[in-house]
Amino acid sequence: MRILPSGDAALLVELPGLADMLGLYAALSASPPPGVADLVPAARTLTLLLDPSADQAAVAAAVRAARPGTADGGAGTAEIPVVYDGEDLGEVARRTGLTPAEVVAAHTGTPWRVAFTGFAPGFGYLEGGDPRLDVPRRATPRVRVPAGAVGLAGRFSGVYPVESPGGWQLIGRTEAVLWDLDRDPPALLRPGVRVRFVQREP
């Protein structure tokens, strides 16, 4: 673990890997050190946004003393219906040695969890699914991926909240609204939220 100042009112915690970040994020979410206003997780870092009056040295000491927790409590569960007719479903099946139906069963058969967010408002990087679905990104990204596209990349799954470029392997689509400014909170998928994909007929 390495703790670095990030501007005047934040600390950046560098960690060995995703599991370490999730453990620290869970611990600090459950019991934030005094002066911590918000936590921003990423794949191998955790940024602590601080109140202007926070004692950075004391916060850093509390981070070093934190015992890893589990990100299961209080975040809730989101159920996302998916039509599995994505353009890359056949390619994912070929790469994994599964049939398309088995890819769908693997994607829906294991709960996922939002590890962190980014890329676009409402986009969650989901981890913890069936390890057989670990496939590389597309060699050539698409210029335009429609909102609601469900994809795989490496160990992650995700849902595009808006139309955008993207290089993930697309296996399906959903009508779930991932980002809505009239909703509190606007993001359906937030760090720690469990995600269950459910197959829906076209």
N, C-alpha and C positions, 0 to 999 in steps of 0.2 A: 504494500500500500504506500502511495506517495501522495501527500497533500500539498497543493500549491495554491498561492493566492491567485484569484482571477478578478482583476479590477479591484475597486475599493471595497466592495461589499459582497464578495462571493469567494468560496473555496472550491477548487477542483480536486476531487479525489480520484487518483488513478489506481486501478485494480487489475489483478492478473487476468481476469476473465469475466464472462457474463454471470456465472454462478456466484462469484464473489460480490459482484455489483448487486445482484438481486438480494443476497443475504444482508448486505449493509443497508440497502434501500428499505427493506422490510423492518430492520431494527430501528432505523432512524425515523421511519414513518410512524411506528408505534410509539416512540418516545423521542421526539425531536429535542436536541440540545437547546437551551435558552439562546435566543437570538437567531434561530434558523426560521426563515420565513417561508421557504419553499425548497423542494428537492427536484432536480431534473436528471433522471437516469438516462444513460446511454449504454452502448454495448460493453465498454470496459471503464467507464468513468461515471462519477456521480457528482453533479454540481450542487453545492449548497448555497442558496441565495440568502443573504443575511440582512437583518435589520441594521441600519447605519450605526447604531450604538453597540452592536454585538462585539464581544471580546473574541477575536479570531483565534487567539492562542487557546482559549478555553474551549471553543468549539472544536478545534483540531484535536485537542486532548480527548474530548468526549467521543469523537469519531474513532480514534485509535482504541479506545476502551470498549467500544460497542461490540456486543456479541451478535454474530449473524442470526437473523430471524428468518421467518417464512412469510412470503407475501400472499398468504391466503385469507387473512382476516379482514373483513369489512369492505373489500373492494367490489364484491358482487360478481354476478355472472351475466354474460350477454349471449343470447341464442341468436344465431344468424342463419336464416334459410338460404340455401344455395342451389341454383340450377347448375349441375355439373356438365357443361357443354363447352368448356374453354378450348381455345385454339391449340393449346399445348398439352391437352390431356393425354393424347396419344403419345407424344414425345416423353412426357413424364412416365407413362407406363413402360415405354421402351427402356428408358434409363434405369428404372427401378426393378425391371423384370416382373412387374405386376401387370395384371389386366387393368383396363380402365375402371371396371367395376371394383376391383380391389384397391385401386388408388382412392376412389371415392370412399370406400369402407374404411380405409386407413385414415383419411382426412376427417371423417365424421366420428370415428370410433374412439378417438383419444382427445380429452379436453386440452385445449391450448391455454396459454396465459400471456397477457400483454407484458412483455419485458420492458419495453420503452417505446416512446413515440418519436416521430420526426418525419422528415421528407416532405410532408404536406399536412395541413391541419386535419386532425382526425385519423392519421395513418398510424396504426399500431404494429410493431414488430412482435409477432406471436411466436412463442417458443414452447417446447415441451410436448409437441405432437409425436406421431409415430416416426421413429428414426429412419424408417425405410423411405421416407419422403424427402430425404436430404438430396436435393438436386441443384446443379449450378444454375446461375442466371443464364439467360439467353446470350449467345455470342454477339448478337446484334440487337440492341434495344429497339423497341417500337417507338415511333414518334408520337403515337397517340394510343393511350390505353383508356377505355371508357370507365367512367365512375361505376363503382360496384364490382369491378373485376376482382376475382379472388385468385391469388397467386402463391407460388412457392419460390424460394431462393435460399440455397444453403439449408440451414436448419430452421429457417423461419417460414411462416405463412403470413399473409397480409391481405387487406382489402383496400383497393384504391378508393379514397373518399371523393375524389374529383377526377375529371379527365386530365390526363397528364402523360408525358413520356414515361417509359418504364421498361425495365429489362427482366422482370420476373416471369416465371413460367405460369401462364394463365390456365387454370383448370375449371373455372366456373364464374358465376356472376350472382349478385344479390341485389335486392332492392332496399336493403337496410340503409338507413341514413346514418353515416358515420360522423358527420359534423353538422351541427345545427345551432346557429347563434341564438335561437329562441329557446333552446333547451338548457337546463342547468344541471350538470355542466354541459357545455356544447359537444364535447367529445364522447361518443359512445364507448370507445375503447381507451381506457386509461391504465397506466401501469398498475399491475396486480390483478386486473379484471380477468376472470376466467372466461374463455370463449368456447362455446359449443356450436359446431357447424351441423346443420340439419339438412339432409337432401330434400329438395323440393322438385316436383315435376314441372316441366316448362309450361 
